[in-house]
Amino acid sequence: MRFKRRFRFWSFIILSDANKPIKRIRFPKFLFTAIINSIIAIITILSLAFVYFQHENEKLANANLLLTKEINKKDSIIVTLRSEQSFLQDHAITVEEQLNQLKELEIKIRNISQSLQPKSNYFGKTDEPIGGRDIHIPVFNSTYESYQFNKDYDLFETTQTASDKYESITVQLPKLITQYEQTISTIEKLKIELQYTPTIWPTNVFRVTSAYGYRIHPITRQHALHTGIDIAGPWGSPIYATADGVVSVSGWEGSYGYSVVIKHSSEYETRYGHLSRYIVRSGDKVKKGDIIGYMGTSGRSTGVHLHYEVIRNGQSVNPDPYLTFIIQ
């Protein structure tokens, strides 16, 4: 037995003209429903797609905004770096000149300090004393500070740090130069002062046979103050001026025999006695280290030697502290 499926239809009547016949279109109801559902599904899908793409578009816009901000930040850093680079280039020459000036000052200080240091040392036996105070001249070494930056720093912060430290260096350099110049001025004054202060041995032999102080005189056998030191050596050994000055006495001076007295300053004088001969005259200007005569045994003497005195403010003092340098 067969069953026929009966479909319901929707009928649509089309009236186009009064003179034309009526057109009737029949659609199965299920087909019409399917079409309507399909349209609704398509609209729903399109709506969801629109919402999704709208959301993605907003995300893309936000990402683009962040990227734009980052680019602007990097552009700002680049501008800052270029500005710092220009600043450093503009001041590099000044800093280099100041550093070169410091190097020249350092060399000058070294040369001055070396000229004030003893030329050599002499170590005599117990009966051939040599001594005196040491004059310590500061020797300056260049210290160039380096700056190490943390690689983890942000580029902008690193640039700022470098700029700040560069500016700090440019501020400190003039101060350092001033300090160097003041030091040089002080050393120059010291050098001038030392030129007029007895600081070298008056001979190139160092055998002291009689020290400064009270003793039994080898000739008179009386207890008396020995106002200098006696340095024994070969006949004719050269005698040197121990500081710059003007010869105030040259000739025979009683028990000192042939002697020379040099006035170095308002504070210091030196006497060189028992010479075999002298080669300077009163009023002559002499420099430290100049030969002024030769060792002998003139006057009241028991043998060839030099009687050397240091007179400070009119009073004889122990020459030992002034025997600092040695003539080469």
Secondary structure, 3 states (H helix, E strand, C coil): CCCCCCCCEEEEEECCCCCCCCEEEEEEHHHHHHHHHHHHHHHHHHHHHHHHHHHHHHHHHHHHHHHHHHHHHHHHHHHHHHHHHHHHHHHHHHHHHHHHHHHHHHHHHHHHHHHHCCCCCCCCCCCCCCCCCCCCCCCCCCCCCCCCCCCCCCHHHHHHHHHHHHHHHHHHHHHHHHHHHHHHHHHHHHHHHHHCCCCECCCCCCEEEECCEEEECCCCCCEEEECCEEEECCCCCEEECCCCEEEEEEEECHHHCEEEEEECCCCEEEEEEEEEEECCCCCCEECCCCEEEEEECCCCCCCCEEEEEEEECCEEECCHHHCCECCC
